[in-house]
Amino acid sequence: MRGFSLIEMVAAFLVFAIGIGVLMQILSGSIRSARQSSDYTMAALWAQSRLDSVGIGEHIEPGRTSGRFDDTYSWELDIQQVDPAAVEPPPQAPVANAQQQGQYGAGQTVAPTQAGLGGGIEMDTPFDLYQVDLTVFWGPRERLRTAHFGTLRASNPDPNDPNAASGQGAAALGGGRR
């Protein structure tokens, strides 16, 4: 008389089974997300190592190349020359407080040639500018995953070689991962 009935035991077991099922789905989703995060992190590390060598360990030449990092990860690199005059600087924010900014009054903007240290960017020195796009691939063909990374590279032409379109010493102007 004082124990549990069979119906109460079945109902308790059913609630327990549903709870365990939901918990297992949450855990498997967390493990899948952690694995994907690990894969994307590895792709970013491979991409960083590949982009670091562009223009430093080799000449920068426009074109498309591809290769493999290891058995899992492969890459495709696309380099295009960009006209530096066509690249527009980001818009300058208007100066809010004229006293904080010295010579610039309220509502004025700073010209790109006046930005930075030393009076701005010197355009007298010739340089070649390249858009470098790297795509990293991994996973099976039916579920191929990709990550895209892009940056700009500058290269100073060799002044002693009239036939050189770009030099070996390239420096990164900026970049970003998407």
Secondary structure, 3 states (H helix, E strand, C coil): CCCCCHHHHHHHHHHHHHHHHHHHHHHHHHHHHHHHHHHHHHHHHHHHHHHHHCCCCCCCCCEEEEEECCCCEEEEEEEEEECHHHCCCCCCCCCCCHHHHCCCCCCCCCCHHHCCHHHCCCCCCCCEEEEEEEEEEECCHHHCEEEEEEEEEEECCCCCCCCCCCCCCEEEEEEEEC
